């Protein structure tokens, strides 16, 4: 009986999930073995930990038994009438391979099984893989295809693209919020003089929000009765009023009145 596309995809999908389950369990076993080794070498810390980890390792090994049994059953089905398969190396520049035994890979190489290409002809796989096609696995791949970006969409790529879009959306939202909260109509921060030193050097600071600008104006005015204000401080106050007035769509006098009312409430 000829193998159908649906049949191949179903078998490989189940196998892929089984291999992922096996890998996850083996990683847990390795972790438990590391902990067990520590407590064996350091018995003063052991308490009941040695027995605990030995038990956990045995439980996980037992979980592998039915997984490996089912893997063997499905592999036997495949071996009776093999079909084409495709695997993508899990890395930033991973290539697509026809099996997991390519000479360009390593024992520790991890793959993502592209089950959507099971039982497809190699031409289809190479056409979609484009520049990601392994030239060792697919030596006959045309040069024009190998120079084209990959069209293969994987769960990993979708997740990365979704994460990128979310980061971009957060960045846009953050910038929009900063502009909305800025003390200027343009959405930019306001540069004012922090201090003028005896040698003539000037230091500056940036006021990034309208709230900070109002606080600066109120604090500077509040301290005016305790110490005389420098000219640059008066210029800063004037600059703040002018920019807030422009942002809020009111006249300089109206904005100044708003700030003075706030100052009066603070003093009261």
N, C-alpha and C positions, 0 to 999 in steps of 0.2 A: 504494500500500500504506500502510495506516494505521500510524503510528509507535507502537510498543509502549513501555510503561514500561521494560522491561528493555533494549530497544535504546537508548533515550535515555540511560539511566543508564550503559550501557557506553561509548557515544560520549563523553559528557561527563566520565566518570571518566578516560578516556585523555587527553582534551584538557586537563583540569585538571592532570594529572601532567606533560604536555608544557609547559604554561605555567609550572608551578613549576620545571621543569628549565631553561627559558629564562631565567627570572628569576634563578636561582642562577648560571648561567653569565654573564649580563650583569653581575651584581654582582662576579664575579671579574674580568671584563674591566675594569670601572671601577677596581677596586683596582690592577690591573696598569698601567692608563693613568696613574694618579696617580704610581705609582713611576717609570714611564718618563719622565713629565714632569719629575720631580725630577732624574733622572740626565742628561737632555738639558740642563737648565738649569745643572747642576753637573757639567760633564765631568770635573773632577778626581777625582770619586768614581765615575765611570762604570765604568771597567775593562771587563768583559764584560757588565755589567748591562743596557745598552741593547739589545744583541742578544738577551739572554736574555728580556727582557720583550716585545720585539717578536715573538719566536718563540712565547711563551706566549699572547699575544693572538691570533695567527694560528691556533694550535691550537684555542683556544676558539671562534673564529669558525667554524672548520670543523665543530666539534661542533654548532653551531646549524643548519647546513644541513639535515640530515635531520629535525631537530626541527621546523623551520619548514615543511618539505615535508609532513610528516605532519599538521601543524596545518591546512594548506590543504586537504588531502584530507578531513579530518573536518569542517571548516567548510563545505565544499561539500556534504557529505551533509546537514548541518543546514539549510543555505540552501534545499535542495530542498523541504523540508517542516518548517519551524521548529516547535519545541515550547517550552513554558514552561520557564523557568529561574529560579533564585534564587541570589543572592549576598549574603553577609554581610560588611560592612565590618569589617576587622580592627582593632578598637580597643575600649576598655573599654565604650563606649556605642554600638557600631556598629549600624547598621540593616540590615534585609534589603531588597534591591533586586531588581527584575525583570531588570535588565541592569547593565552597568558604565558606562553613559553618563548616569546620573541627574544632573540639574542641581545637586543638593545635594552632589555629590562633586567631587573634584579630580583632576587628572592623576596626582598621586602617591599617590592613595588605593589601598590594597591590599585585596583581597577574598579571602574564602574561598568557594570554589564549593560550594554546597550541592547536590551532585549527587544526593542522596537525594530531592530534590524535582523533579528533571527530569521533564517531561511531566505533572506534577500540575496540577490546576486551581488558579487563583489563590485560590479560597476556601480550599482546604486549606493553601496556603502561608501566607496571612494568618492563618488560625485558629491555626496553630502559632507563627507569628512574634509574634503578640500585640502588645505595646507596642513591639517592635523593628521592626515593619512600617513601611516608608517610606510616608508619606502622599502623597508625590508620585508614587511608582511605583504605589501602590494607593489611589487617591483615594476609592474606594467602600468602603473597609474600615469596618465598623461600629464605632461609638464604644465599645461594650461590649467588643469584641475588642481594641481598641487600649489599653484600660485593664487588660488582663490580662497577667501575666508571660509571657515567651516559653517555649515548650515545645521549642524547637529545641535538640538536643544535637549539639554539634560536637566534633571531636577536640581543638580548643583548649580548649573548656569542660571536657571530660573531664580534660585534662591539668592545668588550673588547679584543678579540684576535687580531683584526686588529690594535687596538690602541697599544697593546703590541708589535706587530711586527714593527709598525712605530717607537715606542720608541727605540727598539733594533736597527733598521736600522739607526736612528739618532745617537745613541751611537757609532755604528761601524764607521759611517761616521766621527763623531767628533774625535774619536781616530785615524782614518786613517789620518785625516787632521793634527792632532797634531804631528803625527809621521813624516809626510811629511814636516812639517815646523820646525821640531826639528833641533838643531845645531849639531846633531850627526848622524852617519851612522846607528846606531841601532834604531833611532827614539826616544831615551830617552832624557830627559832634561840634561843639563850640570851643574854639581855642582862646584861652584867656591867659593873662600874665599872672604867674604865681608869685614871682618876686623879682625885684631889681636890686642887684648887689652894688656895693660901694665901687667896685671896679668897673661898673657899667654892664656887666653880664646880666642877661635876662633868662629866667627859667619860665617855662610855660606848663600849663596843664590843660587837659581836654575834659570838657563837661559833656557827658554822653547822653544824659536824660534831662527832660524838662523838670522833673522832680529835683534833681541835683542842682539845676540852675536856680530854681526858686529857693532852695535851701541855702545856696551860696549867697544869693541876694539878701535874704532875711538875716542870715548870720552876720554878714558884713555890716549891714545897717544896725543890727543890735549892738555890735561891739563899737560902733562909732562914738558912743557917748563916753567910752572908757579910754579910747586912744584915737588920735586924729588919723584920718584915712589918707593914704597916699594917692597921688593923682592917677596912677595906674589902676588902683582899686575903684576909683570913681569911673574910670573908663570901662572897667569890667562890668560895673553895675549898669552903665548906659548901654553897653553892648548886649547884655542879657535882656534888658527891657525891650530893645529894638527887635531882637530876634524872636522873643516870645510874642510880641505884638504881631509881627509878620506871620508867624505860624498860626496864631489864633484868630487872625483876620480882624484885628482891632487896631485902633490908633495907639501911638506911643503913650498918650495921656491916659487912655482907657486902661492899658496894661499896667501903667505905673500906679493907677488908682487901685487896681486889683491887688497888686503886691503890697501897697501901703495898708490896705484893709487887712491883709493877712498879718502884716507886722503889728498892726494895732491889736488884733485878737491875741497874738502871742504875748504882747506886753500886758494886756488886760488879764 
